[in-house]
Amino acid sequence: MFSLLVTFRTITIKNDFCYVQTIGITYTYNGGKIQDAINDD
């Protein structure tokens, strides 16, 4: 997993993909765990 050093604005789950929208940046990773991404410093 990778670390996200940005503030989450909108989190949407689409099927098997975790769609994370950030401030002007969008990350998409298959089978990723959003909780781990948020808790990761």
C-alpha distance matrix in Angstrom:
0.0 3.8 6.9 9.7 13.0 15.2 17.0 16.4 19.6 19.3 16.9 18.1 17.2 18.6 19.1 16.0 14.1 12.6 14.5 13.9 16.7 16.8 19.9 20.8 17.2 15.6 12.0 11.8 9.2 10.7 10.3 7.4 8.3 10.0 11.2 8.1 7.4 11.1 11.6 9.2 11.8
3.8 0.0 3.8 6.6 9.7 12.1 14.5 14.5 17.8 18.1 16.4 18.1 17.9 19.5 20.6 17.9 15.4 13.4 14.4 12.9 15.1 14.5 17.1 18.0 14.6 13.6 10.4 11.3 9.8 12.4 12.8 9.6 10.4 10.7 12.1 9.3 7.1 10.3 11.2 8.3 9.9
6.9 3.8 0.0 3.8 6.3 9.1 11.6 12.3 15.8 16.8 15.6 18.0 18.6 20.6 22.2 20.0 17.3 14.6 15.1 12.7 14.3 13.0 15.2 16.7 13.7 13.5 11.0 12.9 12.2 15.1 15.3 11.7 11.5 10.7 11.5 8.9 6.2 8.2 9.0 5.9 6.6
9.7 6.6 3.8 0.0 3.8 5.5 8.1 8.9 12.4 13.7 13.2 15.9 17.1 19.3 21.5 19.8 16.7 13.7 13.3 10.3 11.2 9.4 11.4 13.2 10.5 10.7 9.1 11.8 12.2 15.5 16.1 12.5 12.2 10.4 11.5 10.1 6.5 7.4 9.4 7.5 7.6
13.0 9.7 6.3 3.8 0.0 3.8 7.0 9.4 12.7 14.9 15.2 18.4 20.1 22.4 24.8 23.4 20.2 17.1 16.2 12.9 12.8 10.0 10.9 13.0 11.1 12.5 11.9 15.0 15.8 19.2 19.9 16.3 15.7 13.5 14.1 12.9 9.6 9.2 10.8 8.9 7.3
15.2 12.1 9.1 5.5 3.8 0.0 3.8 6.4 9.2 11.9 12.9 16.2 18.5 20.9 23.7 22.8 19.5 16.2 14.7 11.0 10.1 6.8 7.3 10.0 8.8 10.6 10.9 14.3 15.9 19.4 20.3 16.8 16.2 13.4 14.3 14.1 10.6 9.5 12.0 11.1 10.1
17.0 14.5 11.6 8.1 7.0 3.8 0.0 3.8 6.3 9.4 10.9 14.6 17.3 20.0 23.0 22.6 19.5 16.0 14.3 10.5 9.4 6.3 6.9 10.4 10.1 11.4 12.2 15.3 17.1 20.2 20.8 17.4 16.2 12.9 13.5 14.2 11.2 9.0 11.7 12.1 11.5
16.4 14.5 12.3 8.9 9.4 6.4 3.8 0.0 3.8 5.9 7.2 10.8 13.6 16.4 19.5 19.5 16.5 12.8 11.1 7.5 6.6 4.9 7.1 10.3 9.6 9.8 10.5 13.0 14.9 17.8 18.2 15.2 14.1 10.5 11.6 13.1 10.2 8.2 11.7 12.6 13.2
19.6 17.8 15.8 12.4 12.7 9.2 6.3 3.8 0.0 3.8 6.9 10.2 13.6 16.1 19.6 20.2 17.3 13.9 11.5 8.3 6.2 5.2 6.5 9.5 10.0 10.2 11.9 14.3 16.7 19.4 20.1 17.5 16.6 12.9 14.4 16.4 13.6 11.7 15.1 16.4 16.9
19.3 18.1 16.8 13.7 14.9 11.9 9.4 5.9 3.8 0.0 3.8 6.5 10.2 12.6 16.2 17.2 14.4 11.3 8.8 6.5 5.2 6.7 9.0 11.1 10.9 9.8 11.2 12.6 15.1 17.3 17.9 15.8 15.1 11.6 13.5 16.0 13.6 12.2 15.8 17.3 18.5
16.9 16.4 15.6 13.2 15.2 12.9 10.9 7.2 6.9 3.8 0.0 3.8 6.8 9.8 13.0 13.8 11.3 8.0 6.4 4.9 6.1 8.5 11.7 13.5 12.3 10.2 10.3 10.8 12.6 14.3 14.5 12.5 11.7 8.5 10.8 13.4 11.5 10.7 14.2 15.8 17.8
18.1 18.1 18.0 15.9 18.4 16.2 14.6 10.8 10.2 6.5 3.8 0.0 3.8 6.3 9.8 11.2 9.1 6.8 5.3 6.3 7.9 11.2 14.4 15.5 14.1 11.3 11.2 10.5 12.2 13.1 13.4 12.4 12.2 9.8 12.6 15.2 13.7 13.6 17.0 18.5 20.9
17.2 17.9 18.6 17.1 20.1 18.5 17.3 13.6 13.6 10.2 6.8 3.8 0.0 3.8 6.4 7.7 6.5 5.1 5.7 8.1 10.7 14.0 17.5 18.4 16.5 13.2 12.2 10.3 11.0 10.8 10.6 10.5 10.6 9.3 12.2 14.7 13.9 14.5 17.5 18.9 21.7
18.6 19.5 20.6 19.3 22.4 20.9 20.0 16.4 16.1 12.6 9.8 6.3 3.8 0.0 3.8 6.2 5.3 6.2 6.4 9.9 12.2 15.8 19.2 19.3 17.3 13.7 12.8 10.2 11.0 10.2 10.8 11.7 12.9 12.3 15.5 17.5 16.5 17.6 20.7 21.7 24.6
19.1 20.6 22.2 21.5 24.8 23.7 23.0 19.5 19.6 16.2 13.0 9.8 6.4 3.8 0.0 3.8 5.5 7.8 9.4 13.0 15.7 19.2 22.7 22.8 20.5 16.8 15.2 12.1 11.8 9.8 9.7 11.8 13.1 13.6 16.5 18.3 18.0 19.5 22.2 23.1 26.3
16.0 17.9 20.0 19.8 23.4 22.8 22.6 19.5 20.2 17.2 13.8 11.2 7.7 6.2 3.8 0.0 3.8 6.7 9.5 12.8 16.0 19.2 22.8 22.9 20.2 16.5 14.1 10.7 9.3 6.5 6.1 8.8 10.7 12.1 15.1 16.2 16.0 18.2 20.5 21.0 24.3
14.1 15.4 17.3 16.7 20.2 19.5 19.5 16.5 17.3 14.4 11.3 9.1 6.5 5.3 5.5 3.8 0.0 3.8 6.0 9.4 12.6 15.7 19.3 19.3 16.4 12.7 10.4 7.0 6.3 4.9 6.0 7.4 9.8 10.4 13.9 14.8 13.9 16.0 18.8 19.0 22.0
12.6 13.4 14.6 13.7 17.1 16.2 16.0 12.8 13.9 11.3 8.0 6.8 5.1 6.2 7.8 6.7 3.8 0.0 3.8 6.2 9.8 12.6 16.4 16.9 14.1 10.7 8.4 6.1 6.0 6.4 6.9 6.2 7.6 7.1 10.7 12.0 10.7 12.4 15.4 15.9 18.8
14.5 14.4 15.1 13.3 16.2 14.7 14.3 11.1 11.5 8.8 6.4 5.3 5.7 6.4 9.4 9.5 6.0 3.8 0.0 3.8 6.6 9.9 13.4 13.7 11.2 7.7 6.6 5.2 7.3 8.9 10.4 9.4 10.6 9.0 12.7 14.1 12.0 13.1 16.6 17.0 19.3
13.9 12.9 12.7 10.3 12.9 11.0 10.5 7.5 8.3 6.5 4.9 6.3 8.1 9.9 13.0 12.8 9.4 6.2 3.8 0.0 3.8 6.4 10.1 11.1 8.7 5.9 5.4 6.3 8.7 11.3 12.4 10.3 10.8 8.2 11.5 12.8 10.0 10.5 14.3 14.6 16.5
16.7 15.1 14.3 11.2 12.8 10.1 9.4 6.6 6.2 5.2 6.1 7.9 10.7 12.2 15.7 16.0 12.6 9.8 6.6 3.8 0.0 3.8 7.0 7.7 6.3 4.6 6.5 8.6 11.7 14.5 16.1 14.0 14.4 11.5 14.4 15.7 12.6 12.5 16.2 16.6 17.7
16.8 14.5 13.0 9.4 10.0 6.8 6.3 4.9 5.2 6.7 8.5 11.2 14.0 15.8 19.2 19.2 15.7 12.6 9.9 6.4 3.8 0.0 3.8 5.8 4.9 5.6 7.7 10.8 13.6 16.9 18.4 15.7 15.7 12.6 14.9 15.8 12.4 11.7 15.3 15.3 15.7
19.9 17.1 15.2 11.4 10.9 7.3 6.9 7.1 6.5 9.0 11.7 14.4 17.5 19.2 22.7 22.8 19.3 16.4 13.4 10.1 7.0 3.8 0.0 3.8 5.4 7.9 10.7 14.1 17.1 20.4 22.1 19.4 19.4 16.2 18.2 19.0 15.5 14.5 17.8 17.7 17.3
20.8 18.0 16.7 13.2 13.0 10.0 10.4 10.3 9.5 11.1 13.5 15.5 18.4 19.3 22.8 22.9 19.3 16.9 13.7 11.1 7.7 5.8 3.8 0.0 3.8 6.9 10.3 13.6 16.9 20.3 22.5 20.2 20.9 18.1 20.6 21.2 17.6 17.2 20.6 20.1 19.8
17.2 14.6 13.7 10.5 11.1 8.8 10.1 9.6 10.0 10.9 12.3 14.1 16.5 17.3 20.5 20.2 16.4 14.1 11.2 8.7 6.3 4.9 5.4 3.8 0.0 3.8 6.7 10.2 13.4 16.9 19.2 16.9 17.9 15.5 18.2 18.5 14.8 15.1 18.5 17.6 17.7
15.6 13.6 13.5 10.7 12.5 10.6 11.4 9.8 10.2 9.8 10.2 11.3 13.2 13.7 16.8 16.5 12.7 10.7 7.7 5.9 4.6 5.6 7.9 6.9 3.8 0.0 3.8 6.7 10.2 13.5 15.9 14.0 15.4 13.3 16.5 16.9 13.5 14.3 17.9 17.2 18.1
12.0 10.4 11.0 9.1 11.9 10.9 12.2 10.5 11.9 11.2 10.3 11.2 12.2 12.8 15.2 14.1 10.4 8.4 6.6 5.4 6.5 7.7 10.7 10.3 6.7 3.8 0.0 3.8 6.6 10.2 12.6 10.5 12.3 10.9 14.2 14.2 10.9 12.6 15.9 15.0 16.4
11.8 11.3 12.9 11.8 15.0 14.3 15.3 13.0 14.3 12.6 10.8 10.5 10.3 10.2 12.1 10.7 7.0 6.1 5.2 6.3 8.6 10.8 14.1 13.6 10.2 6.7 3.8 0.0 3.8 6.8 9.6 8.5 11.1 10.5 14.2 14.3 11.7 14.0 17.1 16.4 18.5
9.2 9.8 12.2 12.2 15.8 15.9 17.1 14.9 16.7 15.1 12.6 12.2 11.0 11.0 11.8 9.3 6.3 6.0 7.3 8.7 11.7 13.6 17.1 16.9 13.4 10.2 6.6 3.8 0.0 3.8 6.5 5.6 8.9 9.6 13.1 12.6 10.7 13.7 16.3 15.3 17.9
10.7 12.4 15.1 15.5 19.2 19.4 20.2 17.8 19.4 17.3 14.3 13.1 10.8 10.2 9.8 6.5 4.9 6.4 8.9 11.3 14.5 16.9 20.4 20.3 16.9 13.5 10.2 6.8 3.8 0.0 3.8 5.4 9.0 10.8 14.1 13.7 12.9 15.9 18.1 17.5 20.5
10.3 12.8 15.3 16.1 19.9 20.3 20.8 18.2 20.1 17.9 14.5 13.4 10.6 10.8 9.7 6.1 6.0 6.9 10.4 12.4 16.1 18.4 22.1 22.5 19.2 15.9 12.6 9.6 6.5 3.8 0.0 3.8 6.6 9.4 12.0 11.8 12.0 14.9 16.6 16.5 19.8
7.4 9.6 11.7 12.5 16.3 16.8 17.4 15.2 17.5 15.8 12.5 12.4 10.5 11.7 11.8 8.8 7.4 6.2 9.4 10.3 14.0 15.7 19.4 20.2 16.9 14.0 10.5 8.5 5.6 5.4 3.8 0.0 3.8 6.2 9.0 8.4 8.2 11.3 13.1 12.8 16.1
8.3 10.4 11.5 12.2 15.7 16.2 16.2 14.1 16.6 15.1 11.7 12.2 10.6 12.9 13.1 10.7 9.8 7.6 10.6 10.8 14.4 15.7 19.4 20.9 17.9 15.4 12.3 11.1 8.9 9.0 6.6 3.8 0.0 3.8 5.5 5.4 6.4 8.9 10.2 10.8 14.4
10.0 10.7 10.7 10.4 13.5 13.4 12.9 10.5 12.9 11.6 8.5 9.8 9.3 12.3 13.6 12.1 10.4 7.1 9.0 8.2 11.5 12.6 16.2 18.1 15.5 13.3 10.9 10.5 9.6 10.8 9.4 6.2 3.8 0.0 3.8 5.4 5.0 6.2 8.6 9.8 13.0
11.2 12.1 11.5 11.5 14.1 14.3 13.5 11.6 14.4 13.5 10.8 12.6 12.2 15.5 16.5 15.1 13.9 10.7 12.7 11.5 14.4 14.9 18.2 20.6 18.2 16.5 14.2 14.2 13.1 14.1 12.0 9.0 5.5 3.8 0.0 3.8 5.4 5.2 6.1 8.4 11.8
8.1 9.3 8.9 10.1 12.9 14.1 14.2 13.1 16.4 16.0 13.4 15.2 14.7 17.5 18.3 16.2 14.8 12.0 14.1 12.8 15.7 15.8 19.0 21.2 18.5 16.9 14.2 14.3 12.6 13.7 11.8 8.4 5.4 5.4 3.8 0.0 3.8 5.5 5.1 5.9 9.6
7.4 7.1 6.2 6.5 9.6 10.6 11.2 10.2 13.6 13.6 11.5 13.7 13.9 16.5 18.0 16.0 13.9 10.7 12.0 10.0 12.6 12.4 15.5 17.6 14.8 13.5 10.9 11.7 10.7 12.9 12.0 8.2 6.4 5.0 5.4 3.8 0.0 3.8 5.6 5.2 8.3
11.1 10.3 8.2 7.4 9.2 9.5 9.0 8.2 11.7 12.2 10.7 13.6 14.5 17.6 19.5 18.2 16.0 12.4 13.1 10.5 12.5 11.7 14.5 17.2 15.1 14.3 12.6 14.0 13.7 15.9 14.9 11.3 8.9 6.2 5.2 5.5 3.8 0.0 3.8 5.5 7.8
11.6 11.2 9.0 9.4 10.8 12.0 11.7 11.7 15.1 15.8 14.2 17.0 17.5 20.7 22.2 20.5 18.8 15.4 16.6 14.3 16.2 15.3 17.8 20.6 18.5 17.9 15.9 17.1 16.3 18.1 16.6 13.1 10.2 8.6 6.1 5.1 5.6 3.8 0.0 3.8 6.3
9.2 8.3 5.9 7.5 8.9 11.1 12.1 12.6 16.4 17.3 15.8 18.5 18.9 21.7 23.1 21.0 19.0 15.9 17.0 14.6 16.6 15.3 17.7 20.1 17.6 17.2 15.0 16.4 15.3 17.5 16.5 12.8 10.8 9.8 8.4 5.9 5.2 5.5 3.8 0.0 3.8
11.8 9.9 6.6 7.6 7.3 10.1 11.5 13.2 16.9 18.5 17.8 20.9 21.7 24.6 26.3 24.3 22.0 18.8 19.3 16.5 17.7 15.7 17.3 19.8 17.7 18.1 16.4 18.5 17.9 20.5 19.8 16.1 14.4 13.0 11.8 9.6 8.3 7.8 6.3 3.8 0.0
